[in-house]
Amino acid sequence: MSLNSYLGIDVGSVTTKAAIVDENGKYIDGYMTRTEGKPVAAVQSSLKNLIKQAKEEYNIMGVGTTGSGRNLAGALVGADIIKNEITAHAVAASTYVPGVQTILEIGGQDSKIIILRDGIVTDFAMNTVCAAGTGSFLDQQASRLNVPIQNFGELALKSSSPARIAGRCGVFAESDLIHKQQLGYPVEDLLYGLCQALVRNYLSNLALGKELLPIVTFQGGVASNSGMVKAFEEALNTEITVPDNHQTMGAIGAALLALENHQFNNKETKFKGFQIGDVNFNSYTNQCSGCSNNCEIISIVEGEITSYDLNNKTDKIIARWGGTCGRWDLN
């Protein structure tokens, strides 16, 4: 007998996550892979590996997608609901961490802060431009110090006198790190100094003017770094809760939203099935010359492309976007 369940997919710039929850919203399983600039392949790999590691058969009742590639993922798999990351992370946190009022989320290329009151999002902010406030900042500097990223937090916690590193800008932070490295600072002091620099950057850019009340959760890939957890606890003078599945909370939230959507609408899912993992997808871009906007229209094709014309009627185009007037949108 198959398990009635809901699938959530979170396509980010660095990693793609998929998660399964049951009819009660209980987390069942998840999978994470690197996006590597190939979101279609990452989504397909996630689906195939979810099935490969499954201990029972899934009867998918609904699918939700989120993340920067949510529209693409939604078109590929047949999503029933497509939501932004703020909503997905908030739903997951409030479900699994009752009473949460502040969500800190740091991914590879962006970071977010979400303020909740009584389970409702009342404020949020996102950083998508400053590299010094994201996980890639730590990755790059760890590489410079020849420290495997998985050992970063453990080594940082050994610091007794962390280096004061300028964290307002990734370029300045790197030059400051090089200077202190040449002065002979211990590696652990440099690492924890980097954690503190990222926390200062995060709080000054995203948390300014916001009341950060406990319970505070830390989500996203960077939450795996114990040095970052300690740095946030020191800066906020409060305990930080790191959920068990902090790396896949966006995907879990998308699955929970699919569950809520199904319970409310009671419609049959549009999910195309796990066999999508083996389908050949391609894409092409056209510039529309219909007006002065010169929109770039992206077409996603199932199978091989036989024509790159916008009026292509022969190929199976499953999604198209990029226009401002809707002229080329699929019905």
Secondary structure as UniProt FT lines:
FT   STRAND          3..11
FT   STRAND          15..22
FT   TURN            23..24
FT   STRAND          27..34
FT   TURN            36..37
FT   HELIX           39..53
FT   STRAND          58..66
FT   TURN            68..69
FT   HELIX           70..77
FT   STRAND          81..82
FT   HELIX           85..96
FT   TURN            98..99
FT   STRAND          102..106
FT   STRAND          111..117
FT   TURN            118..119
FT   STRAND          120..127
FT   HELIX           131..133
FT   HELIX           135..144
FT   TURN            145..146
FT   HELIX           149..151
FT   HELIX           152..156
FT   TURN            157..158
FT   HELIX           170..182
FT   TURN            183..184
FT   HELIX           187..206
FT   TURN            208..209
FT   STRAND          216..219
FT   HELIX           221..224
FT   HELIX           226..236
FT   STRAND          240..241
FT   TURN            244..245
FT   HELIX           246..248
FT   HELIX           249..265
FT   HELIX           274..278
FT   STRAND          281..287
FT   TURN            292..293
FT   STRAND          296..302
FT   TURN            310..311
FT   STRAND          316..321
FT   TURN            327..328
//
